[in-house]
Amino acid sequence: MATFEITGGKRLKGEITPQGAKNEALQIICAVLLTPDKVTIKNIPNIRDVNKLIELIESMGVEVNRTSTSECTFKAKDVNLEYLKTDVFKAKAAALRGSIMIVGPLLARFGVGYIPQPGGDKIGRRRLDTHFVGFQTLGATFSFDPKQNSYEVKGDKLKGAYMLLDEASVTGTANIVMAAVLAPGKTTIFNAACEPYLQQLCKMLNRMGAKISGVGSNLLTIEGVDSLGGTEHTILPDMIEIGSFIGLAAMTRSEITIKNVSYDDLGIIPNAFRRLGIKFDRVGDDIFIPTQENYEIETFIDGSIMTIADAPWPGLTPDLLSIFLVVATQAKGSVLIHQKMFESRLFFVDKLIDMGAQIILCDPHRATVIGHNHQLQLRSTSMVSPDIRAGVALLIAALSAEGTCVIHNIEQIDRGYQQIEERLNALGAQIIRKD
C-alpha cells in the first residue's frame, strides 16, 4: 500500500491544467461498444479507474490503440460475449463501479448484458435499481444470481417507452440512454440526469447517428435508430479537480491559475466557493485565485448559518462536499455541510478533528464546521484515505498543516487524480510518494 508524505505549510504558486473528467470518461468509453466503427476519444485522464475500464473492454475484444497518454481509438467490431461469463471478467468488472455502464450498450447492440456487483468507493449504499428498471421498461428481462452476485439482462426486441425515473441517477440515465438509442420507437425519459457529462454523452451519440433531443434538460426524447457509426470526442476538464484546486489555493493561501476550465460548464460550483468567501477571477477560460490571507463564510439574508448541500444538477455535485468541508475549517465563520446522497461520505471528518479542526458530526449526513480563520494551523498526523474525494480533501488539509503528514492507501486518490503529487510539486508543494 503506497503512502504520501506531505510537508505542509508551504504556499504554492503557478499554473495547473485540470485533467479530463473521470466521470465523463467512464460513460464515453462504455459507449464505444455501441458501434463496430472506430471511435476516437481525446483528453482521457490517465487515472486508475479509467485505465481499468479500458483494460476491461479491451479484454472483451475491443481493439484499443493508445495514440498518446490522453488519446485512444476504439473499435468494438469483435466483442466476445462468452468472455463475460468468465471468472476473469467478473473479477475485473467487480473492481470498478463504472463497469455497470457496459450493460446498456451490450443490451442495445447484442440483446444481452452481464455484470457482477460493481465496486467503487465505500460511501454507503449505492443502489442500481434505476438502471435495471429502465431496461425492463424498454422490454428487457432481468435476473440476479445471489450465489454469483451477478446481474443479467436480456432483450432481443427492445422497444421505445415512456419512463419516469425514481431518481436522477447519472450512471442510470447514461445506461438507459445507451440502451434506448438502438431501440425501435420513441423513448421518453423524465427526471433524467442533466449533468454536463451526460450532455456530453448525448452529443457524442448524436454525432454517431442517434436521435436524442432535450439534451441538457431532465426530459430526454430518443428516437431509436438501426445502427450507430464512429466519431471523435473530446472529454471536458474535470470539474471536481477544478473545485479541488480552488479549495487548495484558499487553504494554503496560494496564488494559482487553473487553465482551460470550460467555465460555462461549471454551473453553480464557482458561486458555491464564493459563498465561503473565496475570491477569484475568470480570465478567458481560466480561473485566477489570488493569495488570500482570510476568507469569510457568508450567512443567509436573515443572518442564519450558511448551509452547503448537494443536489442533482444543476445543484451542487456531491463529489465536492468533502472539499468544501475541509476548506471551511480555515474560514472565518461557520457552515453546515449537508451530504444528502451518501450516508458514509462524512465519516472522514474524525481525521480532520484529530488535526485540530472544529467539526461537529451531527449525523451521517450533516457536519457543522467552525472555521479557525487561519488563527490556528492544523496539526500533522497519520491518516488513511477512505475514498477518492475524502482522500484529496485530506491531502489539502495536509498541505495546509504544520509539520509532516502521512496519508496511507493513496491508491484511492490515484483512482481519480492523475499524477497529483507531480503536478502539485510543480507549484511548490512537497509531497513524496513511498511505495
C-alpha positions as CSV (number, residue, x, y, z in Angstrom):
1,M,0.0,0.0,0.0
2,A,1.5,3.3,-1.1
3,T,1.7,6.4,1.0
4,F,2.1,10.2,0.6
5,E,4.5,12.0,3.0
6,I,3.5,15.7,2.9
7,T,5.4,18.6,4.3
8,G,2.7,21.2,5.0
9,G,2.6,25.0,5.4
10,K,4.0,25.9,2.0
11,R,2.4,28.5,-0.2
12,L,2.0,27.4,-3.8
13,K,2.2,29.5,-7.0
14,G,1.9,28.9,-10.7
15,E,-0.4,27.4,-13.3
16,I,-2.1,24.0,-13.4
17,T,-4.3,22.4,-16.0
18,P,-7.1,20.0,-15.0
19,Q,-7.2,16.5,-16.3
20,G,-10.1,15.1,-18.4
21,A,-13.2,14.4,-16.5
22,K,-13.2,11.0,-14.8
23,N,-17.0,10.6,-14.6
24,E,-17.5,11.6,-18.3
25,A,-14.7,9.3,-19.4
26,L,-16.3,6.2,-17.8
27,Q,-19.6,6.9,-19.7
28,I,-17.9,7.7,-23.1
29,I,-15.6,4.7,-23.1
30,C,-18.6,2.4,-22.5
31,A,-20.4,4.0,-25.4
32,V,-17.8,2.7,-27.9
33,L,-19.5,-0.7,-27.5
34,L,-22.5,0.6,-29.4
35,T,-20.7,0.6,-32.8
36,P,-18.3,-1.6,-34.8
37,D,-16.8,1.5,-36.3
38,K,-13.7,3.5,-35.0
39,V,-14.3,5.9,-32.1
40,T,-11.5,8.4,-31.1
41,I,-11.6,9.8,-27.6
42,K,-9.3,12.7,-26.6
43,N,-8.4,14.2,-23.2
44,I,-8.7,10.9,-21.4
45,P,-7.5,11.2,-17.8
46,N,-4.6,8.8,-17.1
47,I,-6.0,7.5,-13.8
48,R,-6.6,4.1,-12.3
49,D,-10.4,3.8,-12.7
50,V,-10.3,4.9,-16.4
51,N,-7.4,2.7,-17.3
52,K,-9.1,-0.3,-15.6
53,L,-12.2,0.2,-17.7
54,I,-10.1,0.5,-20.9
55,E,-8.4,-2.8,-20.0
56,L,-11.8,-4.4,-19.3
57,I,-13.3,-3.6,-22.7
58,E,-10.0,-4.5,-24.4
59,S,-10.2,-7.9,-22.8
60,M,-13.8,-8.2,-24.2
61,G,-12.4,-8.0,-27.7
62,V,-12.4,-4.2,-28.4
63,E,-9.5,-3.1,-30.4
64,V,-7.7,-0.3,-28.4
65,N,-5.0,1.8,-29.8
66,R,-3.5,4.4,-27.4
67,T,-2.1,7.1,-29.6
68,S,-0.9,9.2,-26.6
69,T,-1.3,9.2,-22.8
70,S,-4.6,11.2,-23.3
71,E,-6.0,9.8,-26.6
72,C,-7.2,6.4,-27.7
73,T,-9.0,4.9,-30.6
74,F,-11.5,2.1,-30.0
75,K,-13.1,-0.4,-32.5
76,A,-15.6,-2.7,-31.0
77,K,-16.0,-4.9,-34.1
78,D,-15.5,-8.3,-32.5
79,V,-16.9,-8.3,-29.0
80,N,-16.6,-11.7,-27.2
81,L,-19.8,-12.2,-25.3
82,E,-18.7,-15.5,-23.9
83,Y,-15.9,-13.8,-22.1
84,L,-18.5,-12.0,-20.0
85,K,-19.3,-15.3,-18.3
86,T,-15.7,-16.0,-17.2
87,D,-14.3,-15.6,-13.7
88,V,-11.6,-13.3,-15.1
89,F,-14.2,-10.8,-16.4
90,K,-16.2,-11.0,-13.2
91,A,-13.1,-10.1,-11.1
92,K,-12.1,-7.2,-13.3
93,A,-15.7,-5.8,-13.6
94,A,-16.4,-6.2,-9.9
95,A,-13.4,-4.0,-9.0
96,L,-14.8,-1.0,-10.9
97,R,-18.2,0.7,-10.4
98,G,-18.0,2.3,-13.8
99,S,-18.3,-1.2,-15.3
100,I,-22.1,-1.1,-14.8
101,M,-22.4,1.2,-17.8
102,I,-21.3,-1.5,-20.3
103,V,-24.7,-3.2,-19.7
104,G,-26.8,-0.7,-21.6
105,P,-24.6,-0.7,-24.8
106,L,-24.3,-4.5,-24.7
107,L,-28.1,-4.9,-24.3
108,A,-28.8,-2.4,-27.2
109,R,-26.4,-4.0,-29.7
110,F,-26.3,-7.7,-28.7
111,G,-29.5,-8.2,-26.8
112,V,-27.7,-9.4,-23.6
113,G,-25.6,-7.9,-20.8
114,Y,-23.9,-9.4,-17.8
115,I,-22.2,-7.7,-14.9
116,P,-21.1,-8.7,-11.4
117,Q,-22.0,-6.4,-8.4
118,P,-19.6,-3.5,-9.2
119,G,-17.1,-2.0,-6.8
120,G,-16.1,1.7,-6.3
121,D,-16.0,4.0,-3.3
122,K,-17.2,2.7,0.1
123,I,-19.5,5.7,0.7
124,G,-22.7,3.9,1.6
125,R,-25.4,2.1,-0.3
126,R,-25.5,2.9,-4.0
127,R,-28.4,1.1,-5.5
128,L,-28.7,0.0,-9.1
129,D,-32.5,-0.2,-9.3
130,T,-32.8,2.7,-11.7
131,H,-30.6,1.0,-14.3
132,F,-32.5,-2.2,-14.4
133,V,-36.0,-0.9,-14.0
134,G,-35.2,1.3,-17.1
135,F,-34.0,-1.7,-19.0
136,Q,-37.2,-3.6,-18.1
137,T,-39.3,-0.7,-19.2
138,L,-37.6,-1.0,-22.6
139,G,-38.7,-4.7,-22.7
140,A,-35.6,-6.5,-21.3
141,T,-35.8,-9.3,-18.7
142,F,-33.7,-9.0,-15.6
143,S,-32.3,-11.7,-13.3
144,F,-30.0,-11.7,-10.3
145,D,-27.8,-14.6,-9.2
146,P,-27.2,-14.3,-5.5
147,K,-24.6,-17.1,-5.5
148,Q,-22.5,-15.4,-8.2
149,N,-23.6,-11.9,-7.0
150,S,-24.1,-11.0,-10.7
151,Y,-26.8,-9.4,-12.8
152,E,-28.1,-10.5,-16.3
153,V,-30.4,-8.6,-18.7
154,K,-31.7,-10.0,-21.9
155,G,-33.8,-8.3,-24.6
156,D,-33.7,-9.2,-28.3
157,K,-36.6,-6.9,-29.1
158,L,-36.3,-3.7,-27.1
159,K,-38.9,-1.1,-27.8
160,G,-39.1,2.6,-27.0
161,A,-41.2,3.5,-24.0
162,Y,-42.0,6.3,-21.5
163,M,-40.4,6.2,-18.1
164,L,-40.2,8.4,-15.1
165,L,-37.0,7.7,-13.2
166,D,-37.3,7.3,-9.4
167,E,-34.0,9.2,-9.1
168,A,-32.0,11.4,-11.4
169,S,-29.1,8.9,-11.4
170,V,-26.3,10.0,-13.7
171,T,-25.0,6.5,-14.4
172,G,-28.5,5.2,-14.5
173,T,-29.6,7.8,-17.1
174,A,-26.4,7.2,-19.1
175,N,-27.0,3.4,-19.2
176,I,-30.7,3.7,-20.2
177,V,-29.9,6.3,-22.9
178,M,-27.3,4.0,-24.4
179,A,-29.8,1.1,-24.4
180,A,-32.5,3.2,-25.9
181,V,-30.7,4.7,-28.9
182,L,-31.0,1.4,-30.8
183,A,-34.5,0.5,-29.5
184,P,-37.2,1.0,-32.2
185,G,-39.7,3.7,-31.5
186,K,-39.7,6.6,-29.2
187,T,-38.3,6.6,-25.6
188,T,-39.1,9.4,-23.3
189,I,-37.0,9.7,-20.1
190,F,-38.4,12.1,-17.4
191,N,-36.4,13.1,-14.3
192,A,-33.3,12.3,-16.3
193,A,-29.9,13.5,-15.0
194,C,-28.7,16.5,-16.9
195,E,-25.0,16.9,-15.7
196,P,-22.6,18.3,-18.3
197,Y,-21.1,14.8,-18.6
198,L,-24.4,13.3,-19.5
199,Q,-24.9,16.1,-22.0
200,Q,-21.5,15.2,-23.5
201,L,-22.5,11.6,-23.9
202,C,-25.8,12.6,-25.7
203,K,-23.9,14.9,-28.0
204,M,-21.4,12.2,-28.8
205,L,-24.2,9.7,-29.5
206,N,-26.0,12.2,-31.8
207,R,-22.8,12.6,-33.8
208,M,-22.7,8.8,-34.1
209,G,-26.2,8.9,-35.6
210,A,-28.5,8.8,-32.6
211,K,-31.6,11.0,-32.4
212,I,-31.7,12.4,-28.9
213,S,-33.5,15.7,-28.1
214,G,-33.9,17.6,-24.9
215,V,-30.1,17.4,-24.1
216,G,-29.4,19.5,-21.0
217,S,-32.9,19.1,-19.6
218,N,-34.4,16.5,-17.4
219,L,-36.7,15.4,-20.2
220,L,-34.9,13.4,-22.9
221,T,-36.6,12.1,-26.0
222,I,-34.9,9.4,-28.1
223,E,-36.0,8.1,-31.5
224,G,-34.4,4.7,-32.0
225,V,-32.1,4.1,-35.0
226,D,-30.9,1.0,-36.7
227,S,-27.2,1.5,-36.1
228,L,-24.5,3.9,-35.0
229,G,-21.2,4.9,-36.6
230,G,-17.9,6.1,-35.5
231,T,-16.9,9.6,-34.3
232,E,-14.4,11.7,-32.4
233,H,-15.0,13.1,-29.0
234,T,-13.1,15.4,-26.6
235,I,-13.7,15.0,-22.8
236,L,-14.4,18.1,-20.7
237,P,-12.0,19.2,-18.0
238,D,-12.8,17.6,-14.6
239,M,-15.0,19.9,-12.6
240,I,-14.2,18.0,-9.4
241,E,-10.5,18.6,-9.9
242,I,-11.1,22.3,-10.7
243,G,-13.0,22.6,-7.4
244,S,-10.3,20.8,-5.6
245,F,-7.7,23.3,-6.8
246,I,-9.8,26.3,-5.9
247,G,-10.1,24.9,-2.3
248,L,-6.4,24.0,-2.2
249,A,-5.5,27.6,-3.1
250,A,-7.7,29.0,-0.4
251,M,-6.5,26.6,2.3
252,T,-2.8,27.2,1.6
253,R,-3.2,31.0,0.9
254,S,-1.6,30.4,-2.5
255,E,-1.8,32.2,-5.9
256,I,-2.8,29.6,-8.5
257,T,-4.2,29.9,-12.1
258,I,-6.3,27.0,-13.2
259,K,-6.1,26.8,-17.0
260,N,-8.8,25.8,-19.6
261,V,-11.6,25.0,-17.1
262,S,-14.6,25.2,-19.6
263,Y,-16.0,27.7,-17.2
264,D,-19.5,27.7,-18.7
265,D,-19.8,24.0,-17.8
266,L,-19.0,24.5,-14.1
267,G,-22.6,25.5,-13.2
268,I,-23.1,26.6,-9.6
269,I,-19.6,25.5,-8.4
270,P,-17.9,28.9,-8.7
271,N,-20.6,30.7,-6.8
272,A,-20.6,28.0,-4.1
273,F,-17.0,28.7,-3.4
274,R,-17.7,32.4,-3.3
275,R,-20.2,31.7,-0.5
276,L,-17.2,30.5,1.5
277,G,-15.6,33.9,0.9
278,I,-13.1,32.7,-1.6
279,K,-12.2,35.3,-4.2
280,F,-11.1,34.5,-7.8
281,D,-11.4,35.9,-11.3
282,R,-12.4,34.5,-14.6
283,V,-9.7,35.3,-17.2
284,G,-10.9,34.0,-20.5
285,D,-11.4,30.3,-19.8
286,D,-9.0,30.3,-16.9
287,I,-9.6,30.8,-13.1
288,F,-7.1,33.0,-11.3
289,I,-7.1,32.6,-7.4
290,P,-5.0,35.3,-5.8
291,T,-3.3,35.0,-2.4
292,Q,-6.0,35.4,0.2
293,E,-5.0,35.7,3.9
294,N,-8.5,35.2,5.1
295,Y,-11.9,34.2,3.7
296,E,-15.2,34.7,5.5
297,I,-18.3,32.5,5.1
298,E,-21.5,34.3,4.1
299,T,-24.7,34.0,6.1
300,F,-28.2,33.8,4.8
301,I,-30.2,37.0,4.4
302,D,-31.7,36.5,7.9
303,G,-28.3,36.0,9.5
304,S,-28.7,32.3,9.9
305,I,-25.8,29.9,9.4
306,M,-24.9,29.1,5.8
307,T,-25.8,25.6,4.6
308,I,-24.0,24.0,1.7
309,A,-25.8,20.9,0.4
310,D,-25.5,18.6,-2.6
311,A,-28.3,18.2,-5.2
312,P,-28.8,16.8,-8.6
313,W,-27.5,19.0,-11.4
314,P,-27.8,22.0,-11.7
315,G,-27.4,21.7,-8.0
316,L,-24.0,21.2,-6.3
317,T,-22.3,17.9,-7.1
318,P,-21.8,15.7,-4.0
319,D,-18.3,14.9,-5.1
320,L,-17.2,18.3,-4.0
321,L,-18.7,18.4,-0.5
322,S,-15.6,16.8,1.1
323,I,-13.6,19.7,-0.4
324,F,-16.0,22.4,0.9
325,L,-15.8,20.8,4.3
326,V,-12.1,20.9,4.6
327,V,-11.8,24.4,3.2
328,A,-14.3,25.6,5.8
329,T,-12.0,24.5,8.6
330,Q,-9.8,27.6,8.0
331,A,-12.6,30.1,7.0
332,K,-14.0,32.8,9.3
333,G,-17.4,31.8,10.4
334,S,-19.5,28.6,10.5
335,V,-21.2,26.4,7.9
336,L,-23.4,23.3,7.9
337,I,-22.3,20.8,5.3
338,H,-25.3,18.6,4.3
339,Q,-24.4,15.5,2.3
340,K,-27.8,14.2,1.2
341,M,-26.9,11.4,-1.3
342,F,-24.4,9.2,0.6
343,E,-24.5,8.3,4.2
344,S,-20.8,7.5,4.7
345,R,-19.0,10.3,3.0
346,L,-18.6,12.5,6.0
347,F,-17.0,9.9,8.3
348,F,-13.5,11.0,7.3
349,V,-14.0,14.1,9.5
350,D,-12.6,12.3,12.5
351,K,-9.2,12.6,10.8
352,L,-9.7,16.4,10.5
353,I,-10.7,16.6,14.1
354,D,-7.5,14.8,15.1
355,M,-5.7,17.6,13.2
356,G,-7.4,20.2,15.3
357,A,-10.3,21.1,13.1
358,Q,-13.5,22.2,14.9
359,I,-16.2,20.0,13.4
360,I,-19.4,18.6,14.9
361,L,-20.6,15.5,13.1
362,C,-24.4,15.8,13.6
363,D,-25.3,12.6,11.9
364,P,-24.1,10.5,8.9
365,H,-25.4,13.3,6.5
366,R,-24.6,16.6,8.3
367,A,-21.5,18.2,9.8
368,T,-21.1,21.7,11.3
369,V,-17.7,23.3,10.7
370,I,-16.5,26.2,12.9
371,G,-13.6,27.8,11.0
372,H,-10.3,28.8,12.5
373,N,-9.8,31.8,10.3
374,H,-6.2,30.7,9.9
375,Q,-5.6,31.6,13.5
376,L,-4.8,28.0,14.4
377,Q,-2.9,25.8,11.9
378,L,-3.9,22.2,11.6
379,R,-1.6,19.6,13.2
380,S,0.3,17.0,11.3
381,T,-0.9,13.4,11.7
382,S,-1.0,10.0,10.0
383,M,-4.2,9.0,8.3
384,V,-5.8,6.6,5.7
385,S,-7.6,7.7,2.6
386,P,-11.1,6.1,2.7
387,D,-12.3,7.1,-0.8
388,I,-11.2,9.3,-3.8
389,R,-12.8,12.6,-2.7
390,A,-12.1,12.3,1.0
391,G,-8.5,11.4,0.1
392,V,-8.0,14.6,-1.8
393,A,-9.7,16.6,1.0
394,L,-7.2,15.1,3.4
395,L,-4.3,15.9,1.1
396,I,-5.4,19.5,1.0
397,A,-5.6,19.5,4.8
398,A,-2.1,18.1,5.0
399,L,-0.7,20.7,2.6
400,S,-2.0,23.4,4.9
401,A,-0.9,21.7,8.2
402,E,2.1,22.4,10.3
403,G,4.8,19.7,10.0
404,T,4.7,16.4,8.1
405,C,1.6,14.3,7.5
406,V,1.4,10.8,6.1
407,I,-1.6,9.5,4.1
408,H,-1.9,5.8,3.5
409,N,-4.0,4.0,0.9
410,I,-3.3,6.7,-1.7
411,E,-4.4,4.2,-4.4
412,Q,-7.8,5.6,-3.7
413,I,-6.6,9.1,-4.7
414,D,-4.9,7.6,-7.8
415,R,-8.3,6.3,-8.9
416,G,-9.4,9.8,-9.6
417,Y,-6.5,12.2,-9.8
418,Q,-3.7,12.0,-12.4
419,Q,-0.1,12.2,-11.1
420,I,-1.4,14.6,-8.4
421,E,1.9,14.8,-6.4
422,E,3.9,15.7,-9.5
423,R,1.5,18.4,-10.6
424,L,1.3,20.0,-7.1
425,N,5.0,19.7,-6.5
426,A,5.5,21.8,-9.7
427,L,3.6,24.5,-7.9
428,G,5.9,24.3,-4.8
429,A,4.3,21.6,-2.7
430,Q,6.4,19.0,-1.0
431,I,4.8,15.6,-1.5
432,I,6.8,12.4,-1.5
433,R,5.3,9.1,-2.7
434,K,6.5,6.0,-0.9
435,D,5.6,2.5,-2.2
